[in-house]
Amino acid sequence: MDYIGSKERLNKWIFGIIEQYYSRDTWGGLTFLDACSGSGAVSKYAIKNNFRVVANDLLEFSSVIISGFSSVNHSNCIDIERHIRNLNNLQSEEGFFSKNYSYTENRLYFTDKNAGLIDAARMYIDKIKNKAIRNYLLYCSIEAMTRVMNTTGVQAAFLKNYKNRAKKLIEFRMETYCLNANDRVKVYNKDILELLNSKNLREDILYIDPPYNERQYGPNYHLYETFVKNDNPEIKGKTGLRNWQGESKSKFCSRRNSLNLLKDIIQATTAYLILISYNSDGLLSREEIENMLINNFNSEVTVYCKRQRRYKSDNERKNKDDLLKEYLFCFTKNRDSQQIF
């Protein structure tokens, strides 16, 4: 799926670093907390590698992706395949997407046909009582929407004319999954400090991949959120944004707040191993983060660095290199951490 800052291509690098602290044969006994799970790329990789995973994000669609990825089992697989076939045989329905995010409504996120099929799919999924199957189908639907969405990759605006991929008929597919993993995955949609202070879990590894700049993720992915919540929200403006400020406004998108928020999260965690992803285009500099960690936690910090290609829409900015530096700050604390899942 299109997602700014997705770590899908960096997972082997990140987990290779984790292996320097915990050998692979111990991963099955460890709890991995993905504090800002986003597209679910890191959580899914951790699930596939046998970790017990706690995934958290302010946006609800994130938890649905991770729940769906881990909810397929031997008993429901045949039913899921049947539901996928049924989704591809639906007829268009009039619903929230066709009324608000189509050519007829002058918001060219989807063609009229695809908007109606998205509405039909959501109505179909809403009738399914089995939560595991429902979550998997929602996850598959988000991926299907991505393939025909008429945007540059984020949803704060649509293109003036339909690009080639948006003209294609939406197709629902069996997306990747991890079989029989549901019992070792928990998902939350909470402020991360609220979750850490709830005393409901004790994590061994904390991974933080926060927003790096002032662009909020709520407006960038509002279509996924509206599809998952199915709440027919009041929308505003030319691009039809939902009230994301009341739902998913992140303090990480403020330079004034982000460094203190990182400090508070690290103070609250039970984790022994802590990893923070950031990049050279972020609100905070490498030196600011590194100094905060050293000064507040009296710990040796290792900063790993990898060159990454800039997100497409950013490549057009003047005076910017095509590449940026992806940082991974790594340090340890709380050696007596115990796993409670």
C-alpha positions as CSV (number, residue, x, y, z in Angstrom):
1,M,0.0,0.0,0.0
2,D,1.0,3.6,-0.4
3,Y,2.3,4.9,2.9
4,I,4.8,7.6,3.7
5,G,7.7,6.3,5.7
6,S,6.8,2.6,5.4
7,K,9.6,0.5,6.7
8,E,8.8,-2.5,4.5
9,R,12.1,-2.3,2.6
10,L,14.0,-1.7,5.9
11,N,12.7,-4.6,7.9
12,K,15.6,-6.9,7.3
13,W,18.0,-4.1,8.3
14,I,16.0,-3.3,11.5
15,F,15.6,-6.9,12.6
16,G,19.2,-7.6,11.8
17,I,20.1,-5.0,14.4
18,I,17.7,-6.6,16.9
19,E,19.5,-9.9,16.3
20,Q,22.6,-8.3,17.7
21,Y,20.8,-8.1,21.1
22,Y,18.5,-11.1,21.0
23,S,19.3,-14.3,19.0
24,R,16.5,-15.5,16.7
25,D,15.8,-18.6,18.7
26,T,14.6,-16.3,21.6
27,W,12.2,-14.2,19.6
28,G,9.3,-16.4,20.2
29,G,9.4,-15.6,23.9
30,L,9.6,-11.8,23.5
31,T,7.0,-9.1,23.3
32,F,7.6,-6.5,20.6
33,L,5.7,-3.2,20.9
34,D,5.3,-1.3,17.7
35,A,4.3,2.1,19.2
36,C,3.3,3.9,15.9
37,S,2.4,1.0,13.7
38,G,1.1,2.9,10.6
39,S,0.9,0.6,7.6
40,G,1.7,-2.4,9.8
41,A,4.9,-3.3,7.9
42,V,7.1,-3.7,10.9
43,S,4.4,-5.4,13.0
44,K,3.7,-7.9,10.2
45,Y,7.4,-8.7,9.9
46,A,7.7,-9.2,13.7
47,I,4.6,-11.5,13.6
48,K,6.1,-13.6,10.8
49,N,9.3,-13.9,12.9
50,N,7.4,-15.4,15.9
51,F,7.4,-12.4,18.3
52,R,4.4,-11.7,20.5
53,V,3.4,-8.3,19.0
54,V,1.6,-5.4,20.5
55,A,0.7,-2.8,17.8
56,N,-0.6,0.6,18.5
57,D,-1.6,3.6,16.4
58,L,-4.0,6.5,16.6
59,L,-5.5,5.5,13.3
60,E,-7.9,2.6,13.4
61,F,-7.2,1.3,10.0
62,S,-3.7,0.4,11.1
63,S,-5.0,-2.0,13.7
64,V,-7.3,-3.6,11.2
65,I,-4.4,-4.3,8.8
66,I,-2.4,-6.0,11.5
67,S,-5.4,-7.9,12.9
68,G,-6.4,-9.0,9.5
69,F,-2.9,-10.2,8.7
70,S,-2.8,-12.4,11.8
71,S,-6.5,-13.6,11.8
72,V,-6.4,-16.3,9.1
73,N,-6.4,-19.9,10.4
74,H,-7.0,-23.4,9.1
75,S,-10.7,-23.3,10.0
76,N,-11.6,-20.0,8.3
77,C,-9.4,-20.0,5.2
78,I,-11.9,-21.6,2.9
79,D,-14.6,-19.2,4.0
80,I,-12.3,-16.3,3.4
81,E,-11.6,-17.4,-0.2
82,R,-15.3,-17.7,-0.8
83,H,-15.9,-14.1,0.5
84,I,-13.1,-12.8,-1.7
85,R,-14.9,-14.3,-4.7
86,N,-18.2,-12.8,-3.6
87,L,-16.6,-9.3,-3.2
88,N,-15.4,-9.5,-6.8
89,N,-18.9,-10.4,-8.0
90,L,-20.8,-7.5,-6.2
91,Q,-22.8,-4.9,-8.1
92,S,-22.2,-1.2,-7.3
93,E,-24.3,0.3,-4.4
94,E,-24.9,3.9,-3.5
95,G,-23.2,4.7,-0.3
96,F,-20.8,7.1,1.4
97,F,-18.0,6.8,-1.1
98,S,-20.2,7.1,-4.2
99,K,-21.9,10.1,-2.7
100,N,-18.7,11.8,-1.6
101,Y,-15.5,10.5,-3.3
102,S,-16.4,10.0,-7.0
103,Y,-16.5,11.7,-10.3
104,T,-20.2,12.6,-10.0
105,E,-19.5,14.4,-6.8
106,N,-16.4,16.3,-8.2
107,R,-14.0,14.5,-5.9
108,L,-12.0,12.3,-8.2
109,Y,-10.6,9.9,-5.6
110,F,-12.3,7.0,-7.4
111,T,-14.3,6.4,-10.6
112,D,-18.0,6.3,-10.1
113,K,-17.9,2.5,-10.7
114,N,-15.2,1.9,-8.2
115,A,-16.7,4.1,-5.5
116,G,-20.0,2.1,-5.8
117,L,-18.1,-1.2,-5.6
118,I,-16.3,0.1,-2.5
119,D,-19.6,0.9,-0.9
120,A,-21.0,-2.5,-1.9
121,A,-17.9,-4.2,-0.4
122,R,-18.3,-2.3,2.9
123,M,-22.0,-3.2,3.1
124,Y,-21.1,-6.9,2.5
125,I,-18.3,-7.0,5.1
126,D,-20.6,-5.3,7.7
127,K,-22.9,-8.3,7.6
128,I,-20.2,-10.8,8.5
129,K,-20.3,-11.8,12.1
130,N,-17.0,-13.5,12.5
131,K,-14.6,-10.8,13.6
132,A,-11.4,-12.5,12.3
133,I,-12.9,-12.9,8.8
134,R,-14.3,-9.4,8.9
135,N,-10.9,-7.9,9.8
136,Y,-9.1,-9.8,7.1
137,L,-11.6,-8.7,4.4
138,L,-11.2,-5.1,5.6
139,Y,-7.5,-5.4,5.2
140,C,-7.9,-6.9,1.7
141,S,-10.3,-4.0,0.9
142,I,-7.8,-1.3,2.0
143,E,-5.2,-2.9,-0.3
144,A,-7.7,-3.1,-3.2
145,M,-8.6,0.6,-2.7
146,T,-4.9,1.6,-2.8
147,R,-4.5,0.0,-6.3
148,V,-7.3,2.2,-7.8
149,M,-7.0,5.4,-5.8
150,N,-6.5,8.6,-7.8
151,T,-3.9,10.3,-5.7
152,T,-0.1,10.8,-5.5
153,G,0.0,8.4,-2.6
154,V,-1.5,10.5,0.2
155,Q,-5.2,11.3,0.4
156,A,-5.2,14.9,1.4
157,A,-6.0,15.7,-2.2
158,F,-7.0,14.0,-5.4
159,L,-5.6,14.4,-9.0
160,K,-7.5,16.6,-11.5
161,N,-7.6,13.8,-14.0
162,Y,-7.8,10.0,-13.5
163,K,-4.4,8.3,-13.9
164,N,-4.2,4.9,-15.5
165,R,-4.3,2.8,-12.4
166,A,-7.4,4.6,-11.1
167,K,-9.3,3.7,-14.3
168,K,-8.9,0.0,-13.6
169,L,-11.8,-1.9,-12.0
170,I,-11.2,-2.6,-8.3
171,E,-10.1,-6.2,-7.6
172,F,-10.1,-7.9,-4.2
173,R,-7.3,-10.4,-3.6
174,M,-6.1,-12.7,-0.9
175,E,-3.5,-10.5,0.7
176,T,-0.5,-11.9,2.6
177,Y,-1.1,-13.3,6.0
178,C,0.5,-15.2,8.9
179,L,-1.4,-18.4,9.6
180,N,-2.5,-19.1,13.2
181,A,-0.9,-16.0,14.7
182,N,-3.9,-14.4,16.2
183,D,-3.3,-15.5,19.8
184,R,0.1,-13.7,20.0
185,V,-1.1,-10.4,18.6
186,K,-2.8,-7.5,20.3
187,V,-3.8,-4.2,18.7
188,Y,-4.7,-0.8,20.2
189,N,-5.7,2.6,19.1
190,K,-4.5,4.8,22.0
191,D,-2.2,7.6,22.8
192,I,1.0,5.6,23.3
193,L,1.6,7.1,26.8
194,E,-1.8,6.1,27.9
195,L,-1.1,2.5,26.7
196,L,2.3,2.4,28.4
197,N,0.9,3.7,31.7
198,S,-2.1,1.3,31.7
199,K,0.1,-1.6,33.1
200,N,-1.7,-4.0,30.8
201,L,1.6,-5.2,29.2
202,R,5.3,-5.5,29.7
203,E,7.2,-5.2,26.5
204,D,10.8,-6.4,25.9
205,I,11.4,-4.5,22.7
206,L,10.0,-1.0,22.0
207,Y,10.1,0.2,18.4
208,I,9.1,3.8,17.8
209,D,8.6,5.1,14.2
210,P,6.9,8.5,14.8
211,P,5.9,11.1,12.2
212,Y,9.0,13.1,11.3
213,N,7.5,16.4,10.2
214,E,4.4,18.6,10.6
215,R,2.2,16.7,8.1
216,Q,-0.4,14.8,10.1
217,Y,-1.3,11.3,9.0
218,G,-5.0,11.8,9.7
219,P,-5.8,13.8,6.5
220,N,-3.2,11.8,4.5
221,Y,-5.1,8.5,5.1
222,H,-8.7,9.6,5.8
223,L,-10.2,7.3,3.2
224,Y,-8.9,4.2,4.8
225,E,-10.1,5.4,8.2
226,T,-13.6,6.2,6.9
227,F,-13.8,2.8,5.2
228,V,-12.8,0.9,8.3
229,K,-14.9,2.9,10.7
230,N,-17.9,3.0,8.4
231,D,-19.3,5.9,10.4
232,N,-20.5,8.3,7.6
233,P,-18.6,11.2,9.1
234,E,-19.3,14.9,8.5
235,I,-16.7,15.9,6.0
236,K,-15.4,19.3,5.0
237,G,-13.7,21.2,2.1
238,K,-12.9,20.4,-1.5
239,T,-11.2,17.2,-0.6
240,G,-13.8,15.9,1.9
241,L,-11.7,15.4,5.0
242,R,-13.2,14.0,8.1
243,N,-12.6,15.6,11.5
244,W,-9.1,14.0,11.9
245,Q,-8.0,16.7,14.4
246,G,-10.4,15.3,17.0
247,E,-9.3,11.7,16.3
248,S,-5.7,11.4,15.4
249,K,-3.7,14.6,15.8
250,S,-0.2,13.6,16.8
251,K,2.1,15.6,19.1
252,F,5.0,14.1,17.2
253,C,4.1,16.6,14.3
254,S,5.1,19.5,16.5
255,R,8.8,20.4,17.0
256,R,7.9,21.9,20.4
257,N,6.4,18.6,21.7
258,S,8.1,15.8,19.9
259,L,11.4,15.5,21.8
260,N,9.7,15.6,25.2
261,L,7.2,13.1,24.0
262,L,9.9,10.7,23.0
263,K,11.5,11.1,26.4
264,D,8.2,10.4,28.2
265,I,7.6,7.3,26.2
266,I,11.0,5.9,27.0
267,Q,10.6,6.6,30.7
268,A,7.3,4.8,30.7
269,T,8.4,1.6,28.8
270,T,9.4,-1.6,30.5
271,A,11.5,-2.6,27.4
272,Y,15.1,-3.5,27.6
273,L,15.8,-2.8,24.0
274,I,14.6,0.5,22.5
275,L,14.8,1.4,18.8
276,I,13.7,4.8,17.3
277,S,13.4,5.4,13.6
278,Y,13.9,8.9,12.3
279,N,15.4,10.6,9.2
280,S,17.5,13.5,8.2
281,D,14.4,15.5,7.0
282,G,12.8,15.3,10.4
283,L,11.8,18.2,12.8
284,L,14.5,17.0,15.1
285,S,18.2,16.6,14.3
286,R,20.2,13.4,14.9
287,E,22.2,15.4,17.5
288,E,19.1,16.5,19.4
289,I,17.7,12.9,19.7
290,E,21.1,11.4,20.6
291,N,21.8,14.0,23.3
292,M,18.3,13.6,24.8
293,L,18.9,9.9,25.1
294,I,22.4,10.2,26.6
295,N,21.5,13.0,29.0
296,N,18.2,11.5,30.3
297,F,18.9,7.8,30.3
298,N,22.7,7.6,31.0
299,S,23.0,5.0,28.3
300,E,25.3,4.3,25.4
301,V,23.4,5.1,22.2
302,T,24.3,3.5,18.8
303,V,23.0,5.3,15.8
304,Y,22.7,3.2,12.6
305,C,22.3,5.0,9.3
306,K,21.1,4.0,5.9
307,R,20.6,6.0,2.7
308,Q,17.0,6.0,1.4
309,R,15.3,7.4,-1.7
310,R,13.1,10.3,-0.9
311,Y,9.3,9.9,-1.1
312,K,8.1,10.7,-4.7
313,S,6.2,13.9,-4.1
314,D,9.2,15.3,-2.2
315,N,11.6,14.6,-5.0
316,E,10.2,17.6,-6.9
317,R,11.2,20.1,-4.2
318,K,14.0,22.4,-5.2
319,N,17.4,22.2,-3.5
320,K,16.8,18.7,-2.2
321,D,18.9,15.6,-2.8
322,D,17.1,12.5,-4.1
323,L,18.4,10.6,-1.1
324,L,18.0,11.1,2.7
325,K,19.5,9.4,5.7
326,E,17.4,6.9,7.6
327,Y,18.5,6.7,11.3
328,L,17.9,4.0,13.8
329,F,18.7,5.0,17.4
330,C,19.3,1.9,19.5
331,F,20.0,1.6,23.2
332,T,19.1,-0.6,26.2
333,K,17.5,-0.1,29.7
334,N,15.5,-2.1,32.3
335,R,17.4,-5.3,32.2
336,D,15.0,-6.9,34.6
337,S,12.0,-6.7,32.2
338,Q,9.7,-9.7,32.3
339,Q,7.1,-10.7,29.7
340,I,3.5,-10.5,30.5
341,F,1.2,-10.8,27.5
